[in-house]
Amino acid sequence: MKKLLPILILTLGSILIQLLIPQIWWAFLLVGLATGAFVPYQRWGGSPFGSGFIAGALVWLGYSLLMAILTEGTALGLMGELLLMPTPLVVLAQGVLGGILLGLATYTGARLLVSQDPQGDSLQMD
């Protein structure tokens, strides 16, 4: 259950911040940085990148499907023509892209609190 909590935090936080600040597409990455920095992944288990990837893919896939429903597929169809891809592949590509972006942001946040000692061993700063 503790492994699912970061995914839930990232998913809900990403949705909330995009609703509050819709003009800035990368605002959800700030949620990933903060979650990665403050969630104790070593104690809870799980991977910062994996949690971010799953949450980012869910959010971007959900938003892409919502836009497809609201625009009756027109926007995704045009994007597919521009990228020379079928519409379902555009939706999948958006999900993968969102997952990679949030996964990297969460991993970066988790690595913010790690430093190296002079001998090269990793030290976790608490």
N, C-alpha and C positions, 0 to 999 in steps of 0.2 A: 504493500500500500504506500510505503514511503517513497518508492520509486516513481509512483504516479503523481505525487504531490507537486514536484517541480514542473511536470508537463501541464498540470492543471493551472498552476500559477502563471506559467508562461503563456498559455493559451488565453486565459481570461485577461491577463494584463495586456497582451498584445491587442486583443479586441477592444478593450477599454481605451487604451491610448490612441488607437486609430480612430475611435469614435470622437474622442476629445480633440485630437489634432489631425484632422483628415488631410490637411494640406501638405504635411511632411510625411512622405511615404516611408522613410526610414525610422520613424519614431518608435516602432516596435523593437528595433535593435537596442534601444535604451533599456527596455524591459529585460532583454536577454543579458545585457551587461550587468544590470543590478541583480538579477536572479542568480547569475553565475557567481557573482562576487559574494552574495550573502547566504545562499542555500548551502548547507553542509553536505556536499555530495559524498565526501569520504565516509561520513557517518551513515548516511541514508542509502548508500550504494547508488548505482546508476552512473551514467556518463553525462557530463554537461553538454557535450556535442549531441549525443543521442536524444536527450530531453529536448534540446532546442530544435533539432531537426524534426522530430515528431510534431511538436507544437507549431512550428513555422509551416510545415507542410499542411497540417490540419487547417490552420487559419487561412492560408493562401488558397488552398483547394476550396474551402467553404466559401470564401469571398468570390472566387472565380465562378463557382457554380451559381451563387446568388446573382451575380451580374449576368450570367448566361440566361437565367430564368427571367430576370427583370427586363432584359433587352431582347428576349426571344432569340438569343444566339447571334444577334447581329454584330455586336462588338467583337466577340470571339471569332466569328466567321471572317471579319475584316482582318483581324490580327493573324489568323491562320493563313489568309491569302498573302499578307505581307511577309510572313515568315516561311511561306511555302510548306505549311504543315496542316494536317487535318485538325479540326476543332478539338477533338478529345486529347490529341497530343499537346495542344497549346495549354489546355487545362492541367495536364500532368506536368508539363514543363514548368508552369507557374508554381505548382505545389513543390516540386523539387527545388526550384530556385529559392522560394521562401524558406524551405527547410534548411538549405545550406546556409543562407544568410543568418537565420536565427541561431542555428547550431554553432556557427563560428563566433557570433556575438556572445553566446552563453559560455562557450569555451574560453574566449578571451576574458570575460568577467571572472571566470573561475581561476584563471592564471594570474590575475592582477594581484592576488594576495600571496603568491608564491615567489620566493626569491632564491637566489643561489648563494651559498656560503663560499669562502675563498677556495675550498677544496673541490668545489663543483657539485656538492651534494645538495639536493633540493631540501629546502626548509619551508614548512608551512607556517605562515605567520597567523597567529590567532589573536 
